Amino acid sequence: MTDIAVIGAGISGLVCAQRLRQAGYSVVVVEKSRGVGGRVATRRLQGTCADHGACYLQPKGELFSKFVDLWQNLQVIKVWTDIVYEFSASGGIAEPANRSPRYIAPEGMSSIAKFFTPGLEILFNQRVITINPTKENTWCLILESNEHLTAKALVVAIPAPQAGDLLTPLGANLLGAEFLKNLHSVEFNPCISVMAGFSANSQPLPYWQALTFNDHTDLAWIGFDSSKRPQSQQPHFVLQSSAGLAEQHLETPDLQPVGNYMLQKAAEDLALPWLENPEWMQIHRWRYAFPRTPLDIACLSANTSLPLVCCGDWCGGNLVAGAMVSGLAAADEIDNQLRHIIPQNLDFLDLLKGFLTNSFTTN
Ligand SMILES: Cc1cc2nc3c(=O)[nH]c(=O)nc-3n(C[C@H](O)[C@H](O)[C@H](O)COP(=O)(O)OP(=O)(O)OC[C@H]3O[C@@H](n4cnc5c(N)ncnc54)[C@H](O)[C@@H]3O)c2cc1C
């Protein structure tokens, strides 16, 4: 039994859980995978790492910009590039009209998520499969392992379609028709990420670090990922598909041919023939990568006597920065419905700063 259960240890879930924990609530986070970060994801491979989810941070909004400053001071992130080149079929590779710094974590983007975890109780490898209200006026979460967790309040910090699968069985009578309508209105685009490493002798290496494909049928983005890593022995890249290509392969069991196809397309378009012959390649399919129709609210609260609030980048949009803002809004909403113990002037950043500085200097 805990005060608050948070489903999902992505950025929104972690930020929400940390804020509630700092205010004095008991909080348990339940995460289906074996690590934190969700779509802020880094894969360790071939003696290096690659960011197959969020590729960089772009400061937006006051809170997020303060975090970016803090992480930069702690040397967790640094500027990677301030130019994301653009490729179009008609114009080839061109410089963008605007430049702005893109920040990355040399140790991998998932290290950013780890900064929200001090003091948090997180159950890993535990997927929530059913949620029920109990006679004792609590929520009961049933996990895949068949363990049960009860909580006075619930935060659902996962992509809207997954939240819909979990919450729809509770019905409109309990959750409110408007709540379910809003939840079901959010659609996501999928994406296929290809991580590929190449011979150390590959030439010519690109002069760009990051490049967006404009109006490309199959490709959306490519990053020279090894240029983020100080100790990299060989060039490696992360290539993201267009939503259209990922839609076509939502159920394709073997994605290796799709990965080869994407590399071949990039090799042709970018005039880097060696890109189609990787020494190694790994592929990840994101079924819910980017919210296509986000809600215009910071979090989505159900009309229940037992507090239940959803959050994530699909509330308000705006990627990692939006997920952070949404997680904070969900914490405040839960607090409003429970005990009102988060003071209006409590500065999340100030409180966390102590943690961040300590955990950074002791590691
Ligand atoms: C390929 C790609 C590139 C991107 N590039 C950028 C970028 O450059 N910059 C940027 O700012 N953003 C980028 N983003 C977007 C960014 O990653 C997201 O906006 C942000 O991470 C969303 O955080 P979240 O907490 O809302 O959700 P998520 O990160 O999706 O977290 C949800 C968590 O819930 C867990 N979960 C789901 N269902 C259950 C369940 N039933 N039980 C338990 N746990 C569950 C998941 O495992 C996951 O850990 C990118 C995303 C992708 C996929």
Ligand as a Chemical Component Dictionary entry (heavy atoms), coordinates in Angstrom:
data_LIG
# 
_chem_comp.id                   LIG 
_chem_comp.type                 NON-POLYMER 
_chem_comp.pdbx_formal_charge   0 
_chem_comp.three_letter_code    LIG 
# 
loop_
_chem_comp_atom.comp_id 
_chem_comp_atom.atom_id 
_chem_comp_atom.alt_atom_id 
_chem_comp_atom.type_symbol 
_chem_comp_atom.charge 
_chem_comp_atom.model_Cartn_x 
_chem_comp_atom.model_Cartn_y 
_chem_comp_atom.model_Cartn_z 
_chem_comp_atom.pdbx_ordinal 
LIG C1  C1  C 0 13.057 8.049  -32.096 1  
LIG C2  C2  C 0 12.718 9.193  -31.158 2  
LIG C3  C3  C 0 13.444 10.374 -31.232 3  
LIG C4  C4  C 0 13.158 11.443 -30.367 4  
LIG N1  N1  N 0 13.923 12.564 -30.410 5  
LIG C5  C5  C 0 13.725 13.540 -29.482 6  
LIG C6  C6  C 0 14.625 14.652 -29.404 7  
LIG O1  O1  O 0 15.603 14.748 -30.163 8  
LIG N2  N2  N 0 14.390 15.592 -28.446 9  
LIG C7  C7  C 0 13.345 15.514 -27.564 10 
LIG O2  O2  O 0 13.188 16.386 -26.698 11 
LIG N3  N3  N 0 12.487 14.457 -27.625 12 
LIG C8  C8  C 0 12.660 13.477 -28.555 13 
LIG N4  N4  N 0 11.823 12.399 -28.597 14 
LIG C9  C9  C 0 10.609 12.414 -27.769 15 
LIG C10 C10 C 0 10.894 12.098 -26.292 16 
LIG O3  O3  O 0 11.673 10.948 -26.187 17 
LIG C11 C11 C 0 9.565  11.948 -25.582 18 
LIG O4  O4  O 0 8.775  13.099 -25.817 19 
LIG C12 C12 C 0 9.659  11.768 -24.076 20 
LIG O5  O5  O 0 10.724 10.920 -23.747 21 
LIG C13 C13 C 0 8.334  11.204 -23.577 22 
LIG O6  O6  O 0 8.401  10.916 -22.188 23 
LIG P1  P1  P 0 7.136  10.313 -21.458 24 
LIG O7  O7  O 0 7.444  10.213 -20.012 25 
LIG O8  O8  O 0 5.938  11.098 -21.842 26 
LIG O9  O9  O 0 6.873  8.860  -22.073 27 
LIG P2  P2  P 0 7.803  7.590  -22.266 28 
LIG O10 O10 O 0 9.212  7.979  -22.409 29 
LIG O11 O11 O 0 7.184  6.806  -23.369 30 
LIG O12 O12 O 0 7.674  6.786  -20.889 31 
LIG C14 C14 C 0 6.655  5.827  -20.655 32 
LIG C15 C15 C 0 7.238  4.698  -19.797 33 
LIG O13 O13 O 0 6.154  3.856  -19.389 34 
LIG C16 C16 C 0 6.543  2.502  -19.495 35 
LIG N5  N5  N 0 5.292  1.722  -19.627 36 
LIG C17 C17 C 0 4.417  1.732  -20.676 37 
LIG N6  N6  N 0 3.368  0.921  -20.410 38 
LIG C18 C18 C 0 3.585  0.404  -19.167 39 
LIG C19 C19 C 0 2.858  -0.499 -18.341 40 
LIG N7  N7  N 0 1.675  -1.038 -18.727 41 
LIG N8  N8  N 0 3.366  -0.844 -17.119 42 
LIG C20 C20 C 0 4.552  -0.309 -16.707 43 
LIG N9  N9  N 0 5.298  0.556  -17.466 44 
LIG C21 C21 C 0 4.804  0.909  -18.671 45 
LIG C22 C22 C 0 7.459  2.480  -20.715 46 
LIG O14 O14 O 0 8.327  1.364  -20.700 47 
LIG C23 C23 C 0 8.213  3.812  -20.556 48 
LIG O15 O15 O 0 9.388  3.654  -19.787 49 
LIG C24 C24 C 0 12.095 11.323 -29.429 50 
LIG C25 C25 C 0 11.360 10.119 -29.359 51 
LIG C26 C26 C 0 11.668 9.068  -30.211 52 
LIG C27 C27 C 0 10.897 7.781  -30.099 53 
# 
loop_
_chem_comp_bond.comp_id 
_chem_comp_bond.atom_id_1 
_chem_comp_bond.atom_id_2 
_chem_comp_bond.value_order 
_chem_comp_bond.pdbx_ordinal 
LIG C1  C2  SING 1  
LIG C2  C3  SING 2  
LIG C2  C26 DOUB 3  
LIG C3  C4  DOUB 4  
LIG C4  N1  SING 5  
LIG C4  C24 SING 6  
LIG N1  C5  DOUB 7  
LIG C5  C6  SING 8  
LIG C5  C8  SING 9  
LIG C6  O1  DOUB 10 
LIG C6  N2  SING 11 
LIG N2  C7  SING 12 
LIG C7  O2  DOUB 13 
LIG C7  N3  SING 14 
LIG N3  C8  DOUB 15 
LIG C8  N4  SING 16 
LIG N4  C9  SING 17 
LIG N4  C24 SING 18 
LIG C9  C10 SING 19 
LIG C10 O3  SING 20 
LIG C10 C11 SING 21 
LIG C11 O4  SING 22 
LIG C11 C12 SING 23 
LIG C12 O5  SING 24 
LIG C12 C13 SING 25 
LIG C13 O6  SING 26 
LIG O6  P1  SING 27 
LIG P1  O7  DOUB 28 
LIG P1  O8  SING 29 
LIG P1  O9  SING 30 
LIG O9  P2  SING 31 
LIG P2  O10 DOUB 32 
LIG P2  O11 SING 33 
LIG P2  O12 SING 34 
LIG O12 C14 SING 35 
LIG C14 C15 SING 36 
LIG C15 O13 SING 37 
LIG C15 C23 SING 38 
LIG O13 C16 SING 39 
LIG C16 N5  SING 40 
LIG C16 C22 SING 41 
LIG N5  C17 SING 42 
LIG N5  C21 SING 43 
LIG C17 N6  DOUB 44 
LIG N6  C18 SING 45 
LIG C18 C19 SING 46 
LIG C18 C21 DOUB 47 
LIG C19 N7  SING 48 
LIG C19 N8  DOUB 49 
LIG N8  C20 SING 50 
LIG C20 N9  DOUB 51 
LIG N9  C21 SING 52 
LIG C22 O14 SING 53 
LIG C22 C23 SING 54 
LIG C23 O15 SING 55 
LIG C24 C25 DOUB 56 
LIG C25 C26 SING 57 
LIG C26 C27 SING 58 
# 
